[in-house]
Amino acid sequence: MRWIGVAVVLGIGCGAIATGARMSVREADALVALIEAGEPVEVEVVVRDDPRLLPRSAGPPTYLVAVELRTVRAEEQAPVRLSARALVLGADPGWRGLLPGQRVTAAGRLMPPRPGDLRAAVISARKPPVPVGQSSWAQRAAGVLRAGLQLACEPLPDESGGLLPGLVVGDTSRLDPALEEDFRTTGMTHLTAVSGTNVAIVLGVVLFLVRRARAGPVLSACVCAVALAGFVILARPSPSVVRAAAMGAIGLLGLATGRPRAAVPALAAGAAVLIIADPELAADPGFALSVLATSGLLLLAPAWRDGLRRRGFPSGAAEALAVPAAAQVACGPVVAALSGTVSLVSVPANLVAVPAIAPATLLGVGAAVLSPVWPGGAEFLAWLGHWPTEWLVLVARTGARVPAGALPWPGGAAGGLLLAVLTLAFLVAARRAVVRRLAAVVALAAMLGSLPVRILASGWPPPGWLVVACAVGQGDAVVLPAGSGRAVVIDAGPEPNAVDHCLRRLDIRQVVLLAVSHFHADHIGGVAGVFRGREVAAVIGPDWPEPVGGRADVEAAAARAGTPLRAVGPGWAYEIGGLRVEVLGPIEPMRGTNSDPNNNSLILRATFGGRSVLLPGDAEIEQQDDLVGKLGVDGLRADVLKVAHHGSALQAPELLDAVNPAVALVSVGLDNDYGHPNPAVLARLARGGARIVRTDESGDVAAVIAGSGLAVAARGDPPAK
């Protein structure tokens, strides 16, 4: 206990010193003054990782670049020299081709980092960087190999062709976001990028070869160290790759020596050194998962493997079952804290994925190494590697769609600690056979008892749904039923994942019509999510050019799918499967208003099952008054109103009174900065007898046809913002 106390005190002291050193640079008076001034500066930085293209909503592309800040120079001031980590938000394509280790100068403005971030600053740079020399020969060689692997994967299918470079060298630039989400849901997210498993596979093959050549321990260690260094350079020495290399090497050390417990002190020492060198890892979930997975591999997997062998399991089957089970049990508390769920499919999914990981990794590495000297051979190896990768894709896709594959669990630190305590208590108690048998019986009974109920009565979408407002944050995405697996979608929210998930929850496989009310980012930023894995038969929007970037994004997405954007106006209508959608406005273009794009939103009315829904986009007072004046009360009456502009104060009372809805849907983000929805607007709707449901409070919300009237249903679990 005394040594444990000494270790804790020493760790706290070293961590405090390392963190204090980083904070002293971040809070240096000269740097803080430059950030607060907001004046243009010239910086000299060293690139630390490959530039990453941020997801686009509207406007030009933006590259996120992790850098080491060396010099900051403001006009007519002496340069400030320092060594601190920073982020660059680069708007010029010149940032895209930079390599780690490359020194560049750039002009921009300094912005403060997020609270709790140990980086010194964020640099907003709109002009191209100016290289100062080249990166090291090793990084240039790695860049050639990475580019060669991407080129070799170019002819492959999108899913496996995007996953293979991520699995092998951490290059996820082509990885489909929907596929990445499936891997996360199935508990296989470690396979979408370089992990300790990949490092252990490469080192395991090298160790096998040198041992077959009868090399001694010293030579074997040297060869493995060279191979490890080469792999880290190839996959880029970013924090995640260095972490994977350290944890994978430690895990391999335990397995290779046949003394797994001897590797536990090495694991502890490695984790401590990494945290002291980079204090940000202490708050990095990926680091915690790497350490816990390796701990499970060292402490739990051998005992479970041996126990299965004693009970008659074949050696290979026992190893294959014990490793993913141990990793899942060890990582479960952190995963539950992050996701608010406990996966029931993670262990079987990882178990059936195991045979594909090694061949995919080795064939991908071979393709990368071969690409500079024999591109045709590299393409052949990549083609061979894509078959095991396709198996990984199939496992992830299938696992993500298993009904009741994840059970809800309290999220955050409290939920993680609760599961950690329960897991530890079970591991201690399970040393007794009676506890193991009782746990097996209870778990089996719970699964057999609850699974049919969850499958047959999933609860969402509710039967007879008329319209669903998706919880996409501060934005709009509305879905209307058009038959089994088909729908009309109005707007797409601010980012792709949210609307894609909403459509998945509704089991929408075909979008017969995508209607864009207007081209602001909170309505079209997620348009790519509507197209993910779905056929989109038609795309319509208003005949209004602004914002130019937003309209261009919708046109580009529609063109890629072979469905051009069509401008429509009043009188246009669409009918399918008992659903009718017609355009009511804008009756005339409006200019010089508070917001011309909002006031030129498409105004849609949908009718289905004898009920009507009015969808006014973000129309504000000017267009709402125009509608009331020209269409009258009879032309605007509807059973359901999607409240315009997220319930903002810019509502015409005459329109709300004319519509007189029974249900009012408010699509709005939680704790938004705009004051939406406006309390006075909600009060007026309530006085008129409307039942108000909000996505910020209830998640996905629906109006449901119930007999001769309407009801509302809510899925719950609204997004954070």
C-alpha positions in Angstrom: 0.0 0.0 0.0 2.9 2.3 0.7 4.3 1.8 -2.8 0.9 2.4 -4.3 0.7 5.7 -2.4 4.1 6.7 -3.6 3.2 5.9 -7.2 0.0 7.9 -6.9 1.7 10.9 -5.5 4.5 10.7 -8.1 2.0 10.4 -10.9 0.0 13.4 -9.7 3.2 15.4 -9.3 4.6 14.6 -12.8 1.2 15.2 -14.4 0.8 18.5 -12.6 4.3 19.6 -13.8 3.7 18.5 -17.4 0.2 20.1 -17.5 1.5 23.3 -15.8 4.3 23.6 -18.4 1.7 23.4 -21.2 -0.7 25.9 -19.5 2.2 28.4 -18.9 2.8 28.6 -22.6 -1.0 28.8 -23.4 -1.5 31.6 -20.8 1.7 33.6 -21.6 1.0 37.3 -21.6 2.3 38.0 -25.0 0.3 35.2 -26.7 -2.9 36.1 -24.8 -2.5 39.8 -25.8 -2.3 38.8 -29.5 -5.3 36.5 -29.2 -7.4 39.2 -27.5 -6.3 41.9 -30.1 -7.6 39.8 -33.0 -5.2 41.5 -35.4 -3.7 39.8 -38.4 -0.5 37.9 -37.6 2.1 35.9 -39.4 2.9 32.5 -37.8 5.6 29.9 -38.4 4.4 26.4 -37.7 5.5 22.8 -38.0 2.8 20.4 -39.3 2.2 17.5 -36.8 -0.4 15.4 -38.7 -2.1 15.1 -42.1 -4.5 18.0 -42.9 -8.1 16.8 -42.5 -11.0 18.1 -44.6 -13.9 19.1 -42.3 -17.4 18.1 -43.2 -19.0 20.7 -45.4 -22.4 22.3 -44.8 -22.1 25.4 -47.0 -19.3 27.6 -48.2 -15.7 26.7 -49.2 -13.9 23.7 -47.8 -12.0 24.0 -44.6 -8.9 22.0 -43.6 -8.1 21.2 -40.0 -4.3 21.0 -39.4 -2.6 20.1 -36.1 0.6 22.1 -35.8 3.4 23.1 -33.5 3.4 26.9 -33.2 7.0 28.2 -33.3 6.8 32.0 -34.0 4.0 34.6 -34.0 4.6 38.0 -35.5 2.2 40.9 -35.4 2.7 44.1 -37.5 5.2 46.5 -36.0 5.9 44.1 -33.0 8.7 41.9 -32.1 8.1 38.2 -32.9 7.0 35.9 -30.1 8.9 32.7 -30.1 7.4 29.7 -28.4 6.8 25.9 -28.7 3.1 25.1 -28.3 0.5 23.0 -30.0 -2.2 24.7 -32.0 -4.8 24.1 -34.6 -5.1 25.7 -38.1 -8.4 26.2 -39.8 -7.2 26.7 -43.4 -9.6 27.8 -46.1 -7.1 27.5 -49.0 -6.5 24.1 -50.8 -2.8 24.7 -50.3 -3.1 23.2 -46.9 -4.2 19.9 -48.3 -0.9 18.6 -49.5 1.3 19.3 -46.5 3.2 16.5 -44.8 3.9 16.0 -41.1 7.2 17.6 -40.1 6.9 20.3 -42.8 7.6 23.9 -41.7 5.4 26.6 -43.2 4.5 30.2 -42.6 1.0 31.5 -42.9 -1.0 34.7 -42.3 -4.2 34.6 -40.2 -5.8 35.6 -37.0 -5.4 34.0 -33.6 -8.5 32.7 -31.7 -8.7 31.3 -28.2 -8.9 27.5 -27.9 -11.9 25.8 -26.4 -12.1 25.6 -22.5 -10.2 22.6 -21.2 -8.1 22.4 -24.4 -4.4 22.5 -23.7 -3.6 23.8 -27.2 -2.3 27.4 -27.2 -4.5 28.8 -30.0 -6.6 28.3 -33.0 -5.3 30.0 -36.2 -7.8 31.0 -38.8 -5.9 31.2 -42.1 -7.6 32.1 -45.4 -4.5 32.5 -47.5 -2.3 29.6 -48.7 0.7 28.5 -46.5 4.2 29.2 -47.7 6.5 26.1 -47.2 9.9 26.6 -45.6 11.9 23.7 -46.8 10.7 20.1 -46.9 9.6 17.5 -44.5 12.0 14.6 -43.7 12.8 12.0 -46.3 11.0 9.4 -44.1 7.7 11.5 -44.1 8.0 12.1 -47.9 8.5 8.4 -48.4 5.5 7.6 -46.2 3.5 10.2 -48.2 4.3 8.4 -51.4 3.3 5.0 -49.9 0.0 6.4 -48.6 -0.8 8.0 -51.9 0.1 4.8 -53.7 -2.3 2.8 -51.4 -5.1 5.2 -52.1 -4.5 4.9 -55.8 -4.4 1.1 -55.6 -7.8 1.2 -53.8 -9.4 3.6 -56.3 -11.0 0.9 -58.5 -12.4 -0.9 -55.4 -16.0 -0.5 -54.2 -16.6 2.7 -52.2 -17.1 1.0 -48.8 -14.2 -1.5 -48.8 -12.0 0.9 -50.8 -12.5 3.6 -48.2 -12.1 1.2 -45.2 -8.9 -0.5 -46.3 -6.6 2.6 -46.2 -8.1 3.5 -42.8 -7.6 0.0 -41.4 -4.0 -0.2 -42.7 -2.5 3.4 -42.4 -5.2 5.4 -40.7 -6.2 7.3 -43.9 -9.9 7.7 -43.5 -10.3 10.4 -46.2 -12.6 8.1 -48.3 -14.4 6.4 -45.5 -18.1 6.6 -45.8 -19.5 8.4 -42.6 -22.5 6.0 -42.6 -20.2 3.0 -42.6 -18.1 4.6 -39.8 -21.3 5.0 -37.8 -22.2 1.3 -38.3 -18.8 0.3 -37.0 -19.3 2.5 -34.0 -22.8 1.0 -33.3 -21.5 -2.5 -33.6 -18.6 -1.9 -31.3 -16.0 -2.3 -34.1 -14.9 1.3 -34.3 -11.2 0.3 -33.6 -11.2 -1.2 -37.1 -11.9 2.0 -39.0 -8.4 3.4 -38.2 -5.0 2.2 -37.0 -5.3 0.4 -33.7 -3.0 -1.6 -31.5 -4.4 -4.7 -33.2 -2.9 -3.6 -36.5 0.4 -2.9 -34.9 0.4 -6.3 -33.1 -0.4 -8.1 -36.4 2.5 -6.4 -38.3 5.0 -7.0 -35.4 3.7 -10.5 -34.9 4.5 -11.4 -38.5 7.9 -9.8 -38.3 8.6 -11.7 -35.0 7.5 -15.0 -36.6 9.8 -14.5 -39.5 12.9 -13.5 -37.5 12.3 -16.5 -35.2 12.0 -18.8 -38.1 15.4 -17.5 -39.2 16.7 -18.5 -35.8 17.5 -14.9 -34.8 18.4 -14.3 -31.1 16.5 -12.2 -28.7 18.6 -9.1 -29.3 18.4 -9.2 -33.1 14.7 -10.0 -32.9 14.0 -7.0 -30.7 16.0 -4.7 -33.0 14.2 -5.9 -36.2 10.8 -5.5 -34.5 11.8 -2.0 -33.3 12.7 -1.0 -36.9 9.5 -2.5 -38.2 7.5 -0.6 -35.5 9.2 2.7 -36.3 8.5 2.2 -40.0 4.9 1.4 -39.4 4.4 4.4 -37.2 6.0 6.7 -39.9 3.8 5.1 -42.6 0.6 5.5 -40.5 1.8 9.0 -39.4 3.0 9.6 -35.8 -0.2 11.3 -34.7 -1.2 10.8 -31.0 -3.6 8.0 -31.9 -1.0 6.1 -33.9 1.7 6.5 -31.3 -0.8 5.4 -28.7 -1.7 2.4 -30.8 1.9 1.5 -31.3 2.7 1.7 -27.6 -0.3 -0.3 -26.6 0.1 -2.9 -29.4 3.8 -3.3 -28.7 3.1 -3.9 -25.0 0.3 -6.4 -25.8 2.6 -8.2 -28.2 5.4 -8.3 -25.6 3.1 -10.1 -23.2 2.0 -12.6 -25.7 5.4 -13.2 -27.3 7.2 -13.9 -24.0 4.5 -16.1 -22.7 4.4 -14.1 -19.5 1.4 -11.8 -19.9 1.4 -10.6 -16.3 5.0 -9.4 -16.8 3.7 -7.0 -19.4 1.4 -5.3 -16.9 4.1 -3.1 -15.4 5.2 -2.2 -18.9 1.7 -1.2 -19.8 1.5 1.0 -16.7 4.8 2.6 -17.4 4.0 3.1 -21.0 0.6 4.8 -20.2 2.3 7.0 -17.6 5.1 8.1 -20.0 2.5 8.9 -22.7 0.3 10.9 -20.3 3.3 12.9 -19.0 4.6 13.6 -22.5 1.1 14.6 -23.7 -1.3 15.5 -20.8 -4.2 15.8 -23.2 -4.3 12.0 -23.4 -5.7 12.0 -19.8 -9.0 13.3 -21.2 -8.9 11.3 -24.5 -11.4 8.5 -24.6 -9.4 6.7 -27.3 -6.4 6.5 -25.0 -8.5 5.1 -22.2 -10.0 2.5 -24.6 -6.5 1.5 -25.8 -5.2 1.0 -22.3 -8.3 -0.8 -21.1 -8.3 -3.1 -24.2 -4.7 -4.0 -23.7 -5.3 -4.6 -20.0 -8.2 -7.0 -20.8 -5.9 -8.7 -23.3 -3.2 -9.2 -20.6 -5.2 -9.8 -17.5 -8.5 -11.4 -18.5 -8.0 -13.1 -21.9 -5.4 -15.7 -20.8 -7.4 -16.9 -17.9 -10.6 -17.1 -19.9 -8.8 -18.9 -22.8 -7.4 -21.5 -20.4 -10.8 -22.0 -18.8 -12.4 -22.6 -22.1 -9.6 -25.1 -23.0 -10.2 -27.0 -19.8 -13.8 -27.3 -20.8 -13.0 -28.9 -24.2 -12.9 -25.9 -26.5 -10.4 -26.1 -29.3 -7.3 -23.9 -28.7 -8.0 -21.6 -31.6 -11.7 -21.2 -30.8 -10.9 -20.5 -27.2 -8.4 -17.8 -28.1 -10.7 -16.2 -30.7 -13.6 -16.0 -28.1 -11.6 -14.9 -25.1 -9.8 -12.0 -26.8 -12.8 -9.9 -28.0 -14.8 -10.8 -24.9 -12.0 -9.6 -22.6 -11.5 -6.4 -24.6 -15.3 -5.7 -24.6 -15.6 -6.2 -20.8 -12.6 -4.0 -20.1 -13.8 -1.2 -22.4 -17.5 -1.5 -21.6 -17.6 1.3 -18.9 -16.0 3.9 -21.2 -18.1 2.9 -24.2 -21.3 3.1 -22.1 -20.2 6.5 -20.7 -19.7 7.8 -24.2 -22.7 6.3 -26.0 -25.3 5.8 -23.3 -25.8 2.2 -24.5 -24.4 -1.3 -23.8 -23.9 -3.3 -27.0 -25.1 -6.9 -27.1 -23.6 -7.6 -30.5 -20.1 -6.3 -29.9 -18.5 -9.5 -28.8 -20.1 -11.8 -31.5 -19.4 -9.1 -34.1 -15.7 -8.8 -33.1 -15.5 -12.6 -32.9 -16.6 -13.2 -36.5 -14.5 -10.2 -37.7 -11.2 -11.6 -36.3 -10.4 -13.9 -39.3 -10.5 -10.9 -41.7 -8.4 -8.4 -39.8 -4.9 -10.0 -40.3 -5.2 -10.7 -44.1 -6.7 -7.2 -44.7 -3.9 -5.5 -42.8 -1.1 -7.5 -44.3 -2.4 -7.3 -47.9 -3.0 -3.5 -47.4 0.6 -3.0 -46.1 1.9 -5.0 -49.0 0.0 -2.9 -51.5 1.3 0.3 -49.9 4.9 -0.9 -50.0 4.7 -2.3 -53.5 2.9 0.8 -55.0 5.9 2.9 -55.9 7.7 0.1 -57.8 4.9 -2.0 -59.2 1.5 -0.2 -59.3 -0.2 -3.1 -61.0 0.9 -5.5 -58.3 -0.2 -3.1 -55.7 -3.7 -3.0 -57.3 -3.8 -6.8 -57.2 -2.9 -6.9 -53.6 -5.5 -4.2 -52.8 -8.1 -6.2 -54.7 -7.2 -9.3 -52.7 -7.3 -7.2 -49.5 -10.7 -5.8 -50.2 -12.4 -9.3 -49.9 -11.6 -9.6 -46.1 -12.5 -5.9 -45.8 -15.9 -6.6 -47.5 -16.5 -9.2 -44.7 -15.8 -6.5 -42.1 -18.2 -4.2 -43.9 -20.9 -6.9 -43.9 -20.4 -7.7 -40.2 -20.7 -4.0 -39.3 -23.7 -3.4 -41.5 -25.5 -6.4 -40.1 -24.6 -5.8 -36.5 -25.8 -2.2 -36.7 -29.2 -3.4 -37.9 -29.8 -6.1 -35.3 -33.0 -5.3 -33.5 -32.4 -4.5 -29.8 -28.6 -4.8 -30.5 -27.9 -2.1 -27.9 -29.5 -1.6 -24.5 -29.9 1.9 -23.1 -27.6 2.8 -20.2 -27.0 6.0 -18.2 -24.4 8.1 -20.1 -21.6 10.3 -18.8 -19.2 9.6 -15.9 -21.9 8.3 -13.6 -23.0 5.7 -16.1 -19.5 4.6 -16.8 -18.6 4.3 -13.1 -21.8 2.4 -12.4 -21.0 -0.2 -15.1 -17.3 -0.3 -13.9 -18.4 -1.1 -10.4 -20.9 -3.8 -11.5 -18.3 -5.3 -13.9 -15.7 -5.5 -11.2 -18.1 -7.0 -8.7 -19.2 -9.6 -11.2 -15.6 -10.5 -12.1 -14.8 -11.0 -8.4 -18.0 -12.9 -7.7 -17.8 -15.0 -10.9 -14.8 -16.9 -9.4 -17.5 -19.1 -7.8 -19.3 -21.5 -10.1 -22.7 -20.9 -8.7 -22.5 -17.2 -9.5 -21.4 -18.0 -13.1 -24.4 -20.4 -13.5 -26.8 -17.9 -12.0 -25.6 -15.1 -14.2 -25.8 -17.2 -17.3 -29.4 -18.2 -16.5 -30.5 -14.6 -15.7 -28.9 -13.2 -18.8 -30.4 -15.9 -21.1 -33.8 -15.4 -19.5 -33.6 -11.6 -19.9 -32.6 -11.9 -23.5 -35.3 -14.5 -24.4 -37.9 -12.6 -22.5 -37.2 -9.1 -23.8 -36.0 -9.6 -27.3 -39.3 -10.6 -28.9 -41.0 -7.7 -27.2 -38.4 -5.2 -28.5 -38.6 -6.7 -32.0 -42.3 -6.9 -32.3 -43.1 -3.7 -30.4 -40.2 -1.4 -31.2 -42.3 1.7 -30.7 -40.9 3.7 -33.6 -42.1 4.7 -36.0 -45.6 4.9 -34.4 -48.4 3.2 -36.4 -50.4 5.6 -38.6 -47.8 8.3 -38.5 -48.7 11.4 -40.6 -45.5 13.4 -40.3 -42.2 13.2 -38.4 -40.0 16.1 -37.4 -36.5 14.7 -37.0 -34.3 15.8 -34.1 -31.4 17.3 -36.1 -30.4 20.1 -33.7 -30.9 23.7 -34.8 -32.4 22.9 -38.2 -35.2 21.3 -40.1 -35.8 17.8 -41.5 -39.4 16.7 -41.9 -40.5 13.3 -43.3 -43.9 12.3 -44.8 -44.9 8.7 -45.5 -45.2 7.6 -49.1 -45.6 3.8 -48.8 -43.6 1.0 -47.3 -39.9 2.1 -47.0 -40.6 5.3 -49.0 -41.0 8.9 -48.0 -41.0 12.5 -49.0 -38.3 14.5 -47.1 -38.5 18.2 -46.6 -35.1 19.7 -45.8 -32.0 17.9 -44.4 -30.9 19.6 -41.2 -27.4 21.0 -40.6 -25.3 17.9 -40.9 -25.6 14.5 -42.6 -25.5 12.0 -39.7 -28.6 13.3 -37.9 -31.0 13.1 -40.8 -29.5 9.8 -42.0 -30.1 8.3 -38.5 -33.7 9.7 -38.5 -34.5 8.1 -41.8 -32.9 4.8 -40.7 -35.1 4.8 -37.6 -38.1 5.2 -39.9 -36.8 2.4 -42.2 -36.8 4.8 -45.2 -35.0 3.1 -48.1 -36.2 5.3 -50.9 -36.8 9.0 -50.9 -39.4 9.6 -53.7 -39.0 13.4 -53.3 -36.5 15.7 -51.5 -37.9 19.2 -51.2 -35.5 21.9 -50.1 -37.4 24.8 -48.6 -34.4 27.2 -49.0 -30.6 27.0 -49.1 -29.5 28.0 -45.6 -27.0 25.6 -44.0 -29.4 24.5 -41.2 -31.7 23.2 -43.9 -29.3 21.8 -46.5 -26.1 21.0 -44.5 -27.1 17.4 -44.1 -28.3 16.7 -47.7 -25.6 14.1 -48.2 -27.2 12.1 -45.4 -30.5 11.8 -47.3 -28.6 10.3 -50.2 -26.7 7.7 -48.1 -27.6 4.3 -49.3 -30.9 5.5 -50.6 -32.4 6.2 -54.0 -33.6 9.8 -54.3 -36.0 10.0 -57.2 -36.5 13.8 -57.4 -35.2 17.0 -55.9 -37.0 20.3 -55.9 -36.3 23.8 -54.4 -37.3 27.4 -54.7 -36.4 29.6 -57.7 -34.1 31.7 -55.6 -30.3 31.9 -56.0 -29.2 32.7 -52.4 -27.2 31.7 -50.6 -25.1 30.8 -53.6 -22.9 28.3 -51.8 -25.9 26.4 -50.3 -27.7 26.1 -53.6 -24.4 24.9 -55.2 -24.0 22.2 -52.6 -27.6 20.9 -53.2 -27.1 21.0 -57.0 -23.8 19.1 -56.6 -25.3 16.4 -54.3 -28.2 15.9 -56.6 -26.0 15.8 -59.7 -23.8 13.1 -58.2 -26.9 11.0 -57.7 -28.2 11.7 -61.3 -31.2 13.6 -60.0 -30.9 17.3 -61.0 -32.4 20.0 -58.8 -35.6 21.4 -60.2 -36.9 24.9 -59.3 -40.7 24.9 -58.7 -43.3 27.5 -57.7 -47.0 27.8 -56.8 -49.3 25.3 -58.4 -46.7 22.5 -58.6 -47.9 19.3 -57.1 -46.7 15.7 -56.5 -48.8 12.6 -55.7 -47.8 9.1 -54.6 -49.4 6.4 -52.5 -52.2 8.5 -51.1 -49.9 11.4 -50.3 -50.2 14.7 -52.1 -47.7 17.5 -51.8 -48.4 20.9 -53.4 -46.5 24.2 -53.4 -48.4 27.2 -52.1 -45.7 29.9 -52.2 -43.9 32.1 -52.4 -46.5 33.6 -54.6 -44.2 36.3 -55.8 -40.4 36.8 -55.2 -39.7 39.0 -52.1 -36.8 41.4 -52.0 -35.5 43.8 -49.4 -37.0 41.9 -46.5 -35.5 41.0 -43.1 -34.1 37.8 -44.8 -34.8 37.3 -48.5 -33.8 33.6 -48.5 -36.1 32.9 -45.6 -39.0 34.8 -47.1 -38.6 33.0 -50.4 -38.8 29.6 -48.8 -41.1 27.0 -50.5 -44.4 26.8 -48.7 -45.8 23.3 -48.9 -49.0 21.7 -48.0 -49.2 17.9 -47.7 -52.4 15.9 -47.4 -52.6 12.2 -46.4 -55.4 10.1 -45.0 -57.8 13.0 -45.0 -55.4 15.1 -42.8 -53.3 18.1 -43.9 -49.8 19.4 -42.9 -48.6 23.0 -43.6 -44.8 23.3 -44.0 -43.7 27.0 -44.3 -39.9 26.5 -44.1 -38.4 29.6 -42.5 -40.9 32.1 -43.9 -41.0 35.2 -41.8 -43.7 37.9 -41.2 -43.4 39.4 -44.7 -44.2 36.2 -46.6 -46.7 35.0 -44.0 -48.7 38.2 -44.3 -48.6 37.8 -48.1 -49.9 34.3 -47.9 -52.8 35.3 -45.6 -53.7 38.2 -47.9 -53.7 36.2 -51.1 -54.8 32.7 -50.0 -57.1 33.6 -47.1 -58.1 31.4 -44.2 -59.5 28.6 -46.2 -56.3 28.3 -48.3 -54.1 27.9 -45.2 -56.2 25.8 -42.7 -54.2 22.6 -41.7 -54.4 20.0 -39.0 -50.6 20.1 -38.4 -48.3 23.0 -38.6 -44.5 22.8 -38.8 -43.9 26.1 -37.0 -41.8 28.4 -39.3 -38.2 29.3 -38.5 -37.9 27.1 -35.4 -40.6 29.0 -33.6 -38.8 32.4 -33.9 -40.6 35.6 -32.9 -41.0 36.6 -36.6 -44.5 35.0 -36.9 -47.5 36.7 -38.3 -50.4 36.2 -35.8 -52.9 36.2 -38.6 -51.2 33.1 -40.2 -51.2 31.2 -36.9 -54.9 32.0 -36.4 -55.7 31.0 -40.0 -53.9 27.7 -39.8 -55.5 26.9 -36.4 -53.6 23.6 -36.1 -54.4 20.7 -33.7 -50.7 19.8 -33.6 -47.7 22.2 -33.8 -44.3 20.7 -34.5 -41.2 22.8 -33.5 -37.9 21.7 -34.9 -35.3 23.4 -32.8 -31.9 22.8 -31.2 -31.4 22.4 -27.5 -30.0 25.5 -25.7 -29.6 27.3 -29.0 -28.3 30.9 -29.0 -31.2 32.4 -30.9 -33.9 32.2 -28.2 -35.9 29.7 -30.3 -38.7 28.9 -29.8 -40.3 32.2 -28.8 -42.5 31.8 -25.6 -45.1 34.3 -26.9 -45.5 32.3 -30.2 -45.9 29.0 -28.3 -48.4 30.6 -25.9 -50.6 31.9 -28.9 -50.5 28.4 -30.4 -51.5 26.8 -27.1 -54.4 29.3 -26.6 -55.7 28.2 -30.0 -55.8 24.6 -28.8 -52.7 23.3 -30.5 -50.7 20.4 -28.9 -47.1 21.6 -29.1 -44.2 19.1 -29.4 -40.5 20.1 -29.7 -37.5 18.2 -31.0 -35.2 19.8 -28.4 -37.3 18.3 -25.6 -38.6 15.1 -27.1 -36.2 14.0 -29.9 -38.0 12.8 -33.1 -41.6 13.9 -32.9 -44.6 12.7 -34.9 -48.2 13.6 -35.5 -50.3 10.3 -35.7 -53.7 9.6 -37.2 -55.6 8.0 -34.4 -59.2 7.1 -35.4 -61.1 10.3 -36.1 -58.5 12.5 -34.5 -54.8 13.2 -34.2 -52.3 12.1 -31.5 -48.6 12.9 -31.0 -45.7 10.6 -30.3 -42.1 11.2 -29.4 -39.1 9.0 -29.6 -37.1 10.8 -26.9 -33.3 11.2 -26.7 -33.0 14.6 -28.3 -29.5 15.7 -29.6 -27.3 17.8 -27.5 -27.5 20.9 -29.7 
